[in-house]
Amino acid sequence: MHVHASDRKLTEAGSAKFFVRKNGDTTIENEGQLTDQEIRKIREFIKDNYKEMYMKWAQKSDNGFYGE
């Protein structure tokens, strides 16, 4: 599973891509134009909500968590 997050302007260049592991930890592929603080907040949000996010993801995809 992966998650895209973007800057306030919602630009492609500002977009970051987070790969989510089965414990909610993330690996970031591209930071885009996000600040370290924004990345930290996004990682915290993913960690707090990854199980619910995965249930939604699983309805649309056969792929699992990153690294599986």
All heavy atoms as TSV, in Angstrom:
chain	resi	resn	atom	element	x	y	z
A	1	MET	N	N	0.859	-1.166	0.000
A	1	MET	CA	C	0.000	0.000	0.000
A	1	MET	C	C	0.908	1.232	0.000
A	1	MET	O	O	1.949	1.235	0.636
A	1	MET	CB	C	-0.877	-0.018	1.244
A	1	MET	CG	C	-1.760	1.203	1.399
A	1	MET	SD	S	-2.941	1.103	2.759
A	1	MET	CE	C	-1.921	1.556	4.129
A	2	HIS	N	N	0.487	2.253	-0.705
A	2	HIS	CA	C	1.205	3.514	-0.676
A	2	HIS	C	C	0.213	4.666	-0.578
A	2	HIS	O	O	-0.963	4.509	-0.867
A	2	HIS	CB	C	2.123	3.674	-1.888
A	2	HIS	CG	C	1.414	3.828	-3.183
A	2	HIS	ND1	N	0.975	2.757	-3.925
A	2	HIS	CD2	C	1.054	4.937	-3.873
A	2	HIS	CE1	C	0.380	3.207	-5.022
A	2	HIS	NE2	N	0.414	4.516	-5.008
A	3	VAL	N	N	0.731	5.809	-0.151
A	3	VAL	CA	C	-0.087	6.997	0.073
A	3	VAL	C	C	0.605	8.179	-0.596
A	3	VAL	O	O	1.810	8.343	-0.469
A	3	VAL	CB	C	-0.223	7.282	1.591
A	3	VAL	CG1	C	-0.980	8.567	1.842
A	3	VAL	CG2	C	-0.875	6.116	2.307
A	4	HIS	N	N	-0.167	8.977	-1.304
A	4	HIS	CA	C	0.353	10.218	-1.886
A	4	HIS	C	C	-0.089	11.376	-1.004
A	4	HIS	O	O	-1.215	11.404	-0.521
A	4	HIS	CB	C	-0.213	10.434	-3.291
A	4	HIS	CG	C	0.259	9.446	-4.292
A	4	HIS	ND1	N	1.384	9.649	-5.061
A	4	HIS	CD2	C	-0.220	8.231	-4.639
A	4	HIS	CE1	C	1.564	8.605	-5.844
A	4	HIS	NE2	N	0.609	7.725	-5.612
A	5	ALA	N	N	0.802	12.320	-0.806
A	5	ALA	CA	C	0.483	13.547	-0.081
A	5	ALA	C	C	1.117	14.695	-0.854
A	5	ALA	O	O	2.199	14.552	-1.406
A	5	ALA	CB	C	1.038	13.493	1.336
A	6	SER	N	N	0.432	15.830	-0.882
A	6	SER	CA	C	0.896	16.933	-1.710
A	6	SER	C	C	1.035	18.209	-0.907
A	6	SER	O	O	0.521	18.323	0.206
A	6	SER	CB	C	-0.080	17.154	-2.866
A	6	SER	OG	O	0.424	18.098	-3.780
A	7	ASP	N	N	1.712	19.172	-1.526
A	7	ASP	CA	C	1.813	20.493	-0.915
A	7	ASP	C	C	0.449	21.186	-0.972
A	7	ASP	O	O	-0.508	20.655	-1.535
A	7	ASP	CB	C	2.902	21.330	-1.609
A	7	ASP	CG	C	2.617	21.578	-3.086
A	7	ASP	OD1	O	1.579	21.130	-3.603
A	7	ASP	OD2	O	3.452	22.219	-3.727
A	8	ARG	N	N	0.367	22.345	-0.398
A	8	ARG	CA	C	-0.911	23.067	-0.339
A	8	ARG	C	C	-1.466	23.426	-1.715
A	8	ARG	O	O	-2.655	23.622	-1.878
A	8	ARG	CB	C	-0.751	24.330	0.499
A	8	ARG	CG	C	-0.441	24.043	1.942
A	8	ARG	CD	C	-0.178	25.321	2.716
A	8	ARG	NE	N	0.458	25.009	3.985
A	8	ARG	CZ	C	-0.203	24.939	5.132
A	8	ARG	NH1	N	-1.487	25.144	5.160
A	8	ARG	NH2	N	0.449	24.649	6.239
A	9	LYS	N	N	-0.591	23.505	-2.709
A	9	LYS	CA	C	-1.028	23.855	-4.056
A	9	LYS	C	C	-1.474	22.620	-4.843
A	9	LYS	O	O	-1.939	22.741	-5.966
A	9	LYS	CB	C	0.106	24.558	-4.800
A	9	LYS	CG	C	0.493	25.877	-4.172
A	9	LYS	CD	C	1.667	26.498	-4.895
A	9	LYS	CE	C	2.113	27.757	-4.183
A	9	LYS	NZ	N	3.339	28.296	-4.756
A	10	LEU	N	N	-1.312	21.444	-4.249
A	10	LEU	CA	C	-1.702	20.171	-4.876
A	10	LEU	C	C	-1.009	19.946	-6.212
A	10	LEU	O	O	-1.596	19.441	-7.157
A	10	LEU	CB	C	-3.224	20.082	-5.032
A	10	LEU	CG	C	-4.030	20.180	-3.743
A	10	LEU	CD1	C	-5.527	20.149	-4.044
A	10	LEU	CD2	C	-3.665	19.074	-2.771
A	11	THR	N	N	0.251	20.321	-6.278
A	11	THR	CA	C	1.004	20.142	-7.514
A	11	THR	C	C	1.676	18.776	-7.552
A	11	THR	O	O	1.965	18.180	-6.516
A	11	THR	CB	C	2.099	21.221	-7.645
A	11	THR	OG1	O	3.024	21.070	-6.575
A	11	THR	CG2	C	1.504	22.620	-7.638
A	12	GLU	N	N	1.916	18.274	-8.750
A	12	GLU	CA	C	2.633	17.010	-8.918
A	12	GLU	C	C	4.042	17.112	-8.347
A	12	GLU	O	O	4.520	16.204	-7.677
A	12	GLU	CB	C	2.680	16.626	-10.401
A	12	GLU	CG	C	3.310	15.277	-10.672
A	12	GLU	CD	C	2.464	14.101	-10.228
A	12	GLU	OE1	O	1.231	14.240	-10.159
A	12	GLU	OE2	O	3.048	13.044	-9.942
A	13	ALA	N	N	4.701	18.235	-8.597
A	13	ALA	CA	C	6.060	18.431	-8.094
A	13	ALA	C	C	6.089	18.459	-6.570
A	13	ALA	O	O	7.078	18.072	-5.957
A	13	ALA	CB	C	6.651	19.723	-8.650
A	14	GLY	N	N	5.016	18.904	-5.958
A	14	GLY	CA	C	4.948	18.979	-4.503
A	14	GLY	C	C	4.524	17.689	-3.844
A	14	GLY	O	O	4.474	17.580	-2.629
A	15	SER	N	N	4.214	16.683	-4.640
A	15	SER	CA	C	3.665	15.435	-4.135
A	15	SER	C	C	4.741	14.500	-3.581
A	15	SER	O	O	5.803	14.338	-4.169
A	15	SER	CB	C	2.911	14.725	-5.265
A	15	SER	OG	O	2.356	13.520	-4.814
A	16	ALA	N	N	4.434	13.881	-2.451
A	16	ALA	CA	C	5.306	12.879	-1.843
A	16	ALA	C	C	4.604	11.521	-1.917
A	16	ALA	O	O	3.376	11.441	-1.991
A	16	ALA	CB	C	5.584	13.234	-0.387
A	17	LYS	N	N	5.397	10.454	-1.901
A	17	LYS	CA	C	4.846	9.102	-1.968
A	17	LYS	C	C	5.398	8.299	-0.797
A	17	LYS	O	O	6.606	8.128	-0.666
A	17	LYS	CB	C	5.219	8.452	-3.295
A	17	LYS	CG	C	4.542	7.134	-3.559
A	17	LYS	CD	C	4.857	6.677	-4.981
A	17	LYS	CE	C	4.102	5.444	-5.363
A	17	LYS	NZ	N	4.422	5.030	-6.749
A	18	PHE	N	N	4.496	7.825	0.052
A	18	PHE	CA	C	4.848	7.050	1.235
A	18	PHE	C	C	4.411	5.600	1.028
A	18	PHE	O	O	3.243	5.339	0.728
A	18	PHE	CB	C	4.109	7.580	2.471
A	18	PHE	CG	C	4.460	8.986	2.846
A	18	PHE	CD1	C	3.852	10.064	2.217
A	18	PHE	CD2	C	5.382	9.237	3.841
A	18	PHE	CE1	C	4.157	11.368	2.571
A	18	PHE	CE2	C	5.698	10.543	4.205
A	18	PHE	CZ	C	5.083	11.605	3.574
A	19	PHE	N	N	5.326	4.667	1.203
A	19	PHE	CA	C	4.986	3.249	1.180
A	19	PHE	C	C	4.754	2.814	2.614
A	19	PHE	O	O	5.549	3.121	3.505
A	19	PHE	CB	C	6.106	2.429	0.532
A	19	PHE	CG	C	6.183	2.640	-0.949
A	19	PHE	CD1	C	7.023	3.599	-1.477
A	19	PHE	CD2	C	5.394	1.895	-1.806
A	19	PHE	CE1	C	7.093	3.805	-2.848
A	19	PHE	CE2	C	5.451	2.100	-3.173
A	19	PHE	CZ	C	6.300	3.054	-3.694
A	20	VAL	N	N	3.642	2.093	2.853
A	20	VAL	CA	C	3.231	1.750	4.211
A	20	VAL	C	C	3.493	0.270	4.482
A	20	VAL	O	O	3.040	-0.601	3.742
A	20	VAL	CB	C	1.729	2.069	4.417
A	20	VAL	CG1	C	1.324	1.813	5.857
A	20	VAL	CG2	C	1.421	3.506	4.015
A	21	ARG	N	N	4.194	0.004	5.578
A	21	ARG	CA	C	4.480	-1.365	6.001
A	21	ARG	C	C	3.351	-1.878	6.895
A	21	ARG	O	O	2.515	-1.097	7.358
A	21	ARG	CB	C	5.808	-1.412	6.755
A	21	ARG	CG	C	6.983	-0.983	5.876
A	21	ARG	CD	C	8.305	-1.174	6.592
A	21	ARG	NE	N	9.409	-0.715	5.779
A	21	ARG	CZ	C	10.007	-1.436	4.830
A	21	ARG	NH1	N	9.576	-2.654	4.572
A	21	ARG	NH2	N	11.016	-0.936	4.145
A	22	LYS	N	N	3.339	-3.183	7.138
A	22	LYS	CA	C	2.224	-3.786	7.874
A	22	LYS	C	C	2.144	-3.343	9.333
A	22	LYS	O	O	1.140	-3.584	9.987
A	22	LYS	CB	C	2.249	-5.298	7.768
A	22	LYS	CG	C	3.434	-5.969	8.378
A	22	LYS	CD	C	3.355	-7.466	8.152
A	22	LYS	CE	C	4.610	-8.159	8.638
A	22	LYS	NZ	N	4.531	-9.589	8.367
A	23	ASN	N	N	3.168	-2.668	9.860
A	23	ASN	CA	C	3.105	-2.138	11.225
A	23	ASN	C	C	2.795	-0.631	11.245
A	23	ASN	O	O	2.798	-0.010	12.299
A	23	ASN	CB	C	4.408	-2.416	11.972
A	23	ASN	CG	C	5.601	-1.685	11.402
A	23	ASN	OD1	O	5.505	-1.016	10.370
A	23	ASN	ND2	N	6.741	-1.818	12.050
A	24	GLY	N	N	2.551	-0.045	10.069
A	24	GLY	CA	C	2.222	1.373	9.971
A	24	GLY	C	C	3.415	2.282	9.750
A	24	GLY	O	O	3.246	3.474	9.539
A	25	ASP	N	N	4.629	1.725	9.818
A	25	ASP	CA	C	5.814	2.520	9.505
A	25	ASP	C	C	5.822	2.838	8.013
A	25	ASP	O	O	5.226	2.104	7.221
A	25	ASP	CB	C	7.095	1.776	9.868
A	25	ASP	CG	C	7.302	1.659	11.362
A	25	ASP	OD1	O	6.636	2.389	12.128
A	25	ASP	OD2	O	8.134	0.823	11.768
A	26	THR	N	N	6.502	3.909	7.636
A	26	THR	CA	C	6.523	4.311	6.231
A	26	THR	C	C	7.943	4.451	5.709
A	26	THR	O	O	8.876	4.756	6.456
A	26	THR	CB	C	5.798	5.658	6.024
A	26	THR	OG1	O	6.385	6.642	6.858
A	26	THR	CG2	C	4.317	5.550	6.319
A	27	THR	N	N	8.056	4.243	4.420
A	27	THR	CA	C	9.259	4.525	3.659
A	27	THR	C	C	8.850	5.555	2.621
A	27	THR	O	O	7.834	5.370	1.944
A	27	THR	CB	C	9.791	3.254	2.965
A	27	THR	OG1	O	10.089	2.293	3.967
A	27	THR	CG2	C	11.021	3.545	2.140
A	28	ILE	N	N	9.587	6.622	2.512
A	28	ILE	CA	C	9.210	7.681	1.581
A	28	ILE	C	C	10.050	7.568	0.314
A	28	ILE	O	O	11.258	7.408	0.367
A	28	ILE	CB	C	9.341	9.070	2.241
A	28	ILE	CG1	C	8.713	10.146	1.371
A	28	ILE	CG2	C	10.759	9.393	2.582
A	28	ILE	CD1	C	8.477	11.456	2.080
A	29	GLU	N	N	9.362	7.581	-0.824
A	29	GLU	CA	C	10.050	7.491	-2.112
A	29	GLU	C	C	10.490	8.865	-2.588
A	29	GLU	O	O	11.554	9.045	-3.123
A	29	GLU	CB	C	9.142	6.855	-3.156
A	29	GLU	CG	C	9.786	6.772	-4.538
A	29	GLU	CD	C	8.867	6.146	-5.553
A	29	GLU	OE1	O	8.543	4.962	-5.403
A	29	GLU	OE2	O	8.468	6.860	-6.488
A	30	ASN	N	N	9.624	9.831	-2.399
A	30	ASN	CA	C	9.874	11.179	-2.905
A	30	ASN	C	C	9.262	12.159	-1.916
A	30	ASN	O	O	8.092	12.049	-1.587
A	30	ASN	CB	C	9.232	11.327	-4.287
A	30	ASN	CG	C	9.387	12.705	-4.871
A	30	ASN	OD1	O	10.159	13.517	-4.376
A	30	ASN	ND2	N	8.654	12.994	-5.916
A	31	GLU	N	N	10.028	13.114	-1.447
A	31	GLU	CA	C	9.520	14.085	-0.472
A	31	GLU	C	C	8.764	15.230	-1.120
A	31	GLU	O	O	8.090	15.992	-0.431
A	31	GLU	CB	C	10.670	14.638	0.367
A	31	GLU	CG	C	11.315	13.588	1.232
A	31	GLU	CD	C	12.425	14.155	2.101
A	31	GLU	OE1	O	12.594	15.395	2.148
A	31	GLU	OE2	O	13.119	13.344	2.723
A	32	GLY	N	N	8.873	15.360	-2.437
A	32	GLY	CA	C	8.212	16.472	-3.102
A	32	GLY	C	C	8.693	17.788	-2.527
A	32	GLY	O	O	9.874	17.959	-2.258
A	33	GLN	N	N	7.764	18.685	-2.284
A	33	GLN	CA	C	8.110	19.994	-1.733
A	33	GLN	C	C	7.613	20.133	-0.301
A	33	GLN	O	O	7.428	21.238	0.195
A	33	GLN	CB	C	7.536	21.095	-2.616
A	33	GLN	CG	C	8.143	21.106	-4.002
A	33	GLN	CD	C	7.518	22.144	-4.931
A	33	GLN	OE1	O	6.532	22.782	-4.602
A	33	GLN	NE2	N	8.090	22.296	-6.103
A	34	LEU	N	N	7.411	19.016	0.364
A	34	LEU	CA	C	6.937	19.047	1.739
A	34	LEU	C	C	8.095	19.339	2.684
A	34	LEU	O	O	9.226	18.927	2.457
A	34	LEU	CB	C	6.301	17.708	2.113
A	34	LEU	CG	C	5.092	17.284	1.274
A	34	LEU	CD1	C	4.641	15.895	1.675
A	34	LEU	CD2	C	3.954	18.273	1.435
A	35	THR	N	N	7.793	20.035	3.758
A	35	THR	CA	C	8.807	20.320	4.778
A	35	THR	C	C	8.976	19.098	5.674
A	35	THR	O	O	8.125	18.198	5.699
A	35	THR	CB	C	8.389	21.517	5.647
A	35	THR	OG1	O	7.217	21.148	6.401
A	35	THR	CG2	C	8.104	22.760	4.807
A	36	ASP	N	N	10.060	19.076	6.436
A	36	ASP	CA	C	10.284	17.986	7.396
A	36	ASP	C	C	9.132	17.890	8.389
A	36	ASP	O	O	8.710	16.795	8.756
A	36	ASP	CB	C	11.604	18.182	8.142
A	36	ASP	CG	C	12.812	17.956	7.258
A	36	ASP	OD1	O	12.687	17.337	6.184
A	36	ASP	OD2	O	13.910	18.400	7.656
A	37	GLN	N	N	8.619	19.032	8.817
A	37	GLN	CA	C	7.495	19.048	9.759
A	37	GLN	C	C	6.240	18.442	9.121
A	37	GLN	O	O	5.530	17.662	9.764
A	37	GLN	CB	C	7.207	20.470	10.230
A	37	GLN	CG	C	6.088	20.551	11.245
A	37	GLN	CD	C	5.802	21.973	11.706
A	37	GLN	OE1	O	6.356	22.935	11.178
A	37	GLN	NE2	N	4.929	22.119	12.674
A	38	GLU	N	N	5.959	18.778	7.874
A	38	GLU	CA	C	4.793	18.214	7.184
A	38	GLU	C	C	4.951	16.703	7.013
A	38	GLU	O	O	3.993	15.949	7.229
A	38	GLU	CB	C	4.597	18.890	5.831
A	38	GLU	CG	C	4.139	20.334	5.935
A	38	GLU	CD	C	4.215	21.084	4.624
A	38	GLU	OE1	O	5.116	20.808	3.797
A	38	GLU	OE2	O	3.362	21.979	4.422
A	39	ILE	N	N	6.138	16.260	6.656
A	39	ILE	CA	C	6.396	14.832	6.493
A	39	ILE	C	C	6.196	14.112	7.823
A	39	ILE	O	O	5.578	13.042	7.879
A	39	ILE	CB	C	7.810	14.592	5.926
A	39	ILE	CG1	C	7.847	15.044	4.462
A	39	ILE	CG2	C	8.229	13.129	6.062
A	39	ILE	CD1	C	9.227	15.088	3.857
A	40	ARG	N	N	6.685	14.683	8.896
A	40	ARG	CA	C	6.518	14.081	10.226
A	40	ARG	C	C	5.038	13.957	10.580
A	40	ARG	O	O	4.585	12.924	11.077
A	40	ARG	CB	C	7.271	14.923	11.259
A	40	ARG	CG	C	7.421	14.287	12.601
A	40	ARG	CD	C	8.392	15.012	13.534
A	40	ARG	NE	N	8.366	16.480	13.475
A	40	ARG	CZ	C	9.267	17.235	12.829
A	40	ARG	NH1	N	10.277	16.691	12.191
A	40	ARG	NH2	N	9.169	18.554	12.839
A	41	LYS	N	N	4.242	15.009	10.316
A	41	LYS	CA	C	2.808	14.975	10.604
A	41	LYS	C	C	2.089	13.918	9.765
A	41	LYS	O	O	1.204	13.208	10.250
A	41	LYS	CB	C	2.167	16.346	10.346
A	41	LYS	CG	C	2.485	17.357	11.397
A	41	LYS	CD	C	1.791	18.671	11.085
A	41	LYS	CE	C	2.135	19.735	12.093
A	41	LYS	NZ	N	1.460	21.007	11.799
A	42	ILE	N	N	2.467	13.802	8.506
A	42	ILE	CA	C	1.855	12.805	7.621
A	42	ILE	C	C	2.191	11.404	8.106
A	42	ILE	O	O	1.320	10.526	8.161
A	42	ILE	CB	C	2.296	13.021	6.160
A	42	ILE	CG1	C	1.723	14.339	5.632
A	42	ILE	CG2	C	1.878	11.844	5.283
A	42	ILE	CD1	C	2.373	14.839	4.360
A	43	ARG	N	N	3.449	11.184	8.471
A	43	ARG	CA	C	3.853	9.867	8.993
A	43	ARG	C	C	3.067	9.526	10.263
A	43	ARG	O	O	2.635	8.389	10.442
A	43	ARG	CB	C	5.343	9.842	9.273
A	43	ARG	CG	C	6.161	9.660	8.026
A	43	ARG	CD	C	7.608	9.378	8.363
A	43	ARG	NE	N	8.214	8.655	7.257
A	43	ARG	CZ	C	9.420	8.893	6.787
A	43	ARG	NH1	N	10.157	9.842	7.331
A	43	ARG	NH2	N	9.894	8.191	5.791
A	44	GLU	N	N	2.878	10.485	11.152
A	44	GLU	CA	C	2.102	10.267	12.370
A	44	GLU	C	C	0.654	9.926	12.025
A	44	GLU	O	O	0.059	9.021	12.622
A	44	GLU	CB	C	2.152	11.491	13.273
A	44	GLU	CG	C	3.483	11.710	13.935
A	44	GLU	CD	C	3.560	13.031	14.698
A	44	GLU	OE1	O	2.517	13.710	14.863
A	44	GLU	OE2	O	4.674	13.388	15.119
A	45	PHE	N	N	0.078	10.649	11.062
A	45	PHE	CA	C	-1.303	10.379	10.648
A	45	PHE	C	C	-1.427	8.968	10.086
A	45	PHE	O	O	-2.353	8.230	10.434
A	45	PHE	CB	C	-1.754	11.405	9.590
A	45	PHE	CG	C	-3.158	11.147	9.118
A	45	PHE	CD1	C	-4.234	11.671	9.805
A	45	PHE	CD2	C	-3.396	10.363	7.996
A	45	PHE	CE1	C	-5.538	11.418	9.382
A	45	PHE	CE2	C	-4.690	10.106	7.564
A	45	PHE	CZ	C	-5.768	10.634	8.269
A	46	ILE	N	N	-0.497	8.588	9.227
A	46	ILE	CA	C	-0.523	7.240	8.646
A	46	ILE	C	C	-0.409	6.200	9.745
A	46	ILE	O	O	-1.173	5.228	9.772
A	46	ILE	CB	C	0.584	7.068	7.588
A	46	ILE	CG1	C	0.282	7.945	6.367
A	46	ILE	CG2	C	0.716	5.594	7.172
A	46	ILE	CD1	C	1.417	8.037	5.355
A	47	LYS	N	N	0.522	6.374	10.671
A	47	LYS	CA	C	0.726	5.416	11.759
A	47	LYS	C	C	-0.546	5.266	12.590
A	47	LYS	O	O	-0.912	4.163	12.987
A	47	LYS	CB	C	1.897	5.872	12.635
A	47	LYS	CG	C	2.283	4.916	13.726
A	47	LYS	CD	C	3.037	3.738	13.185
A	47	LYS	CE	C	3.662	2.921	14.320
A	47	LYS	NZ	N	4.454	1.825	13.824
A	48	ASP	N	N	-1.249	6.356	12.840
A	48	ASP	CA	C	-2.477	6.330	13.636
A	48	ASP	C	C	-3.665	5.741	12.882
A	48	ASP	O	O	-4.623	5.280	13.509
A	48	ASP	CB	C	-2.851	7.738	14.101
A	48	ASP	CG	C	-1.892	8.299	15.133
A	48	ASP	OD1	O	-1.116	7.519	15.734
A	48	ASP	OD2	O	-1.905	9.529	15.342
A	49	ASN	N	N	-3.625	5.763	11.546
A	49	ASN	CA	C	-4.798	5.389	10.755
A	49	ASN	C	C	-4.548	4.293	9.718
A	49	ASN	O	O	-5.426	4.018	8.902
A	49	ASN	CB	C	-5.333	6.636	10.041
A	49	ASN	CG	C	-5.812	7.676	11.016
A	49	ASN	OD1	O	-6.875	7.551	11.599
A	49	ASN	ND2	N	-5.013	8.706	11.228
A	50	TYR	N	N	-3.377	3.662	9.730
A	50	TYR	CA	C	-3.022	2.756	8.636
A	50	TYR	C	C	-3.936	1.546	8.521
A	50	TYR	O	O	-4.196	1.068	7.421
A	50	TYR	CB	C	-1.552	2.329	8.716
A	50	TYR	CG	C	-1.246	1.307	9.777
A	50	TYR	CD1	C	-1.160	-0.041	9.447
A	50	TYR	CD2	C	-1.028	1.673	11.092
A	50	TYR	CE1	C	-0.862	-0.982	10.407
A	50	TYR	CE2	C	-0.728	0.740	12.046
A	50	TYR	CZ	C	-0.652	-0.592	11.714
A	50	TYR	OH	O	-0.364	-1.525	12.663
A	51	LYS	N	N	-4.475	1.044	9.611
A	51	LYS	CA	C	-5.353	-0.131	9.527
A	51	LYS	C	C	-6.644	0.216	8.780
A	51	LYS	O	O	-7.078	-0.535	7.909
A	51	LYS	CB	C	-5.657	-0.681	10.916
A	51	LYS	CG	C	-4.445	-1.321	11.563
A	51	LYS	CD	C	-4.759	-1.833	12.936
A	51	LYS	CE	C	-3.500	-2.408	13.585
A	51	LYS	NZ	N	-3.752	-2.829	14.964
A	52	GLU	N	N	-7.235	1.327	9.124
A	52	GLU	CA	C	-8.446	1.777	8.425
A	52	GLU	C	C	-8.144	2.097	6.963
A	52	GLU	O	O	-8.909	1.759	6.057
A	52	GLU	CB	C	-9.036	2.998	9.121
A	52	GLU	CG	C	-10.330	3.470	8.496
A	52	GLU	CD	C	-10.935	4.658	9.224
A	52	GLU	OE1	O	-10.562	4.927	10.379
A	52	GLU	OE2	O	-11.787	5.312	8.607
A	53	MET	N	N	-6.992	2.741	6.721
A	53	MET	CA	C	-6.591	3.060	5.351
A	53	MET	C	C	-6.402	1.775	4.549
A	53	MET	O	O	-6.799	1.697	3.392
A	53	MET	CB	C	-5.298	3.890	5.369
A	53	MET	CG	C	-5.478	5.268	5.975
A	53	MET	SD	S	-3.927	6.098	6.358
A	53	MET	CE	C	-3.346	6.496	4.725
A	54	TYR	N	N	-5.804	0.759	5.178
A	54	TYR	CA	C	-5.575	-0.508	4.484
A	54	TYR	C	C	-6.897	-1.175	4.117
A	54	TYR	O	O	-7.023	-1.744	3.026
A	54	TYR	CB	C	-4.728	-1.456	5.335
A	54	TYR	CG	C	-4.489	-2.760	4.623
A	54	TYR	CD1	C	-3.572	-2.837	3.582
A	54	TYR	CD2	C	-5.215	-3.895	4.949
A	54	TYR	CE1	C	-3.365	-4.017	2.900
A	54	TYR	CE2	C	-5.012	-5.078	4.276
A	54	TYR	CZ	C	-4.090	-5.141	3.248
A	54	TYR	OH	O	-3.902	-6.306	2.568
A	55	MET	N	N	-7.883	-1.123	4.993
A	55	MET	CA	C	-9.183	-1.734	4.695
A	55	MET	C	C	-9.799	-1.079	3.454
A	55	MET	O	O	-10.367	-1.777	2.609
A	55	MET	CB	C	-10.119	-1.615	5.901
A	55	MET	CG	C	-9.624	-2.385	7.130
A	55	MET	SD	S	-9.255	-4.132	6.830
A	55	MET	CE	C	-10.891	-4.757	6.545
A	56	LYS	N	N	-9.690	0.212	3.329
A	56	LYS	CA	C	-10.190	0.911	2.130
A	56	LYS	C	C	-9.369	0.510	0.909
A	56	LYS	O	O	-9.904	0.267	-0.163
A	56	LYS	CB	C	-10.120	2.431	2.320
A	56	LYS	CG	C	-10.965	2.952	3.439
A	56	LYS	CD	C	-12.403	3.006	3.043
A	56	LYS	CE	C	-13.198	3.695	4.136
A	56	LYS	NZ	N	-14.613	3.532	3.961
A	57	TRP	N	N	-8.042	0.456	1.051
A	57	TRP	CA	C	-7.140	0.080	-0.029
A	57	TRP	C	C	-7.483	-1.327	-0.525
A	57	TRP	O	O	-7.535	-1.579	-1.719
A	57	TRP	CB	C	-5.698	0.145	0.487
A	57	TRP	CG	C	-4.651	-0.449	-0.382
A	57	TRP	CD1	C	-4.241	-1.747	-0.389
A	57	TRP	CD2	C	-3.872	0.206	-1.377
A	57	TRP	NE1	N	-3.242	-1.930	-1.310
A	57	TRP	CE2	C	-3.004	-0.745	-1.925
A	57	TRP	CE3	C	-3.809	1.509	-1.842
A	57	TRP	CZ2	C	-2.086	-0.428	-2.927
A	57	TRP	CZ3	C	-2.905	1.809	-2.831
A	57	TRP	CH2	C	-2.059	0.842	-3.365
A	58	ALA	N	N	-7.712	-2.260	0.399
A	58	ALA	CA	C	-7.951	-3.662	0.053
A	58	ALA	C	C	-9.240	-3.842	-0.750
A	58	ALA	O	O	-9.375	-4.813	-1.490
A	58	ALA	CB	C	-7.993	-4.514	1.317
A	59	GLN	N	N	-10.167	-2.913	-0.639
A	59	GLN	CA	C	-11.399	-2.968	-1.424
A	59	GLN	C	C	-11.129	-2.692	-2.904
A	59	GLN	O	O	-11.898	-3.094	-3.761
A	59	GLN	CB	C	-12.418	-1.954	-0.900
A	59	GLN	CG	C	-12.945	-2.285	0.465
A	59	GLN	CD	C	-13.842	-1.180	1.018
A	59	GLN	OE1	O	-14.138	-0.198	0.357
A	59	GLN	NE2	N	-14.254	-1.352	2.261
A	60	LYS	N	N	-10.032	-2.025	-3.194
A	60	LYS	CA	C	-9.730	-1.610	-4.563
A	60	LYS	C	C	-8.520	-2.314	-5.168
A	60	LYS	O	O	-8.304	-2.257	-6.363
A	60	LYS	CB	C	-9.460	-0.102	-4.594
A	60	LYS	CG	C	-10.508	0.751	-3.942
A	60	LYS	CD	C	-11.335	1.429	-4.960
A	60	LYS	CE	C	-12.290	2.391	-4.275
A	60	LYS	NZ	N	-13.618	2.221	-4.697
A	61	SER	N	N	-7.684	-2.965	-4.344
A	61	SER	CA	C	-6.426	-3.503	-4.829
A	61	SER	C	C	-6.123	-4.865	-4.219
A	61	SER	O	O	-6.494	-5.137	-3.078
A	61	SER	CB	C	-5.291	-2.541	-4.486
A	61	SER	OG	O	-4.047	-3.087	-4.870
A	62	ASP	N	N	-5.438	-5.696	-4.985
A	62	ASP	CA	C	-4.974	-6.983	-4.478
A	62	ASP	C	C	-3.592	-6.867	-3.842
A	62	ASP	O	O	-3.091	-7.828	-3.268
A	62	ASP	CB	C	-4.909	-8.013	-5.621
A	62	ASP	CG	C	-6.296	-8.377	-6.127
A	62	ASP	OD1	O	-7.272	-8.298	-5.350
A	62	ASP	OD2	O	-6.401	-8.742	-7.307
A	63	ASN	N	N	-2.943	-5.715	-3.965
A	63	ASN	CA	C	-1.623	-5.513	-3.384
A	63	ASN	C	C	-1.744	-5.323	-1.878
A	63	ASN	O	O	-2.705	-4.749	-1.398
A	63	ASN	CB	C	-0.942	-4.286	-4.001
A	63	ASN	CG	C	-0.632	-4.489	-5.461
A	63	ASN	OD1	O	-0.297	-5.590	-5.871
A	63	ASN	ND2	N	-0.759	-3.451	-6.235
A	64	GLY	N	N	-0.738	-5.781	-1.160
A	64	GLY	CA	C	-0.732	-5.652	0.299
A	64	GLY	C	C	0.142	-4.512	0.732
A	64	GLY	O	O	0.377	-3.558	0.007
A	65	PHE	N	N	0.645	-4.637	1.971
A	65	PHE	CA	C	1.542	-3.636	2.516
A	65	PHE	C	C	2.874	-3.685	1.794
A	65	PHE	O	O	3.248	-4.702	1.187
A	65	PHE	CB	C	1.760	-3.872	4.008
A	65	PHE	CG	C	0.570	-3.524	4.847
A	65	PHE	CD1	C	-0.205	-4.520	5.425
A	65	PHE	CD2	C	0.223	-2.208	5.072
A	65	PHE	CE1	C	-1.300	-4.205	6.202
A	65	PHE	CE2	C	-0.859	-1.879	5.861
A	65	PHE	CZ	C	-1.626	-2.874	6.430
A	66	TYR	N	N	3.630	-2.635	1.898
A	66	TYR	CA	C	4.942	-2.522	1.274
A	66	TYR	C	C	5.872	-3.593	1.874
A	66	TYR	O	O	5.913	-3.803	3.068
A	66	TYR	CB	C	5.525	-1.134	1.513
A	66	TYR	CG	C	6.900	-0.935	0.957
A	66	TYR	CD1	C	7.117	-0.936	-0.407
A	66	TYR	CD2	C	7.987	-0.761	1.786
A	66	TYR	CE1	C	8.374	-0.741	-0.931
A	66	TYR	CE2	C	9.246	-0.554	1.290
A	66	TYR	CZ	C	9.445	-0.560	-0.081
A	66	TYR	OH	O	10.687	-0.369	-0.599
A	67	GLY	N	N	6.569	-4.288	1.007
A	67	GLY	CA	C	7.514	-5.289	1.454
A	67	GLY	C	C	6.945	-6.686	1.596
A	67	GLY	O	O	7.643	-7.609	1.973
A	68	GLU	N	N	5.668	-6.859	1.336
A	68	GLU	CA	C	5.059	-8.192	1.439
A	68	GLU	C	C	5.065	-8.872	0.086
A	68	GLU	O	O	4.913	-8.304	-0.929
A	68	GLU	CB	C	3.628	-8.102	1.936
A	68	GLU	CG	C	3.548	-7.760	3.386
A	68	GLU	CD	C	2.136	-7.921	3.940
A	68	GLU	OE1	O	1.150	-7.796	3.213
A	68	GLU	OE2	O	2.052	-8.175	5.137
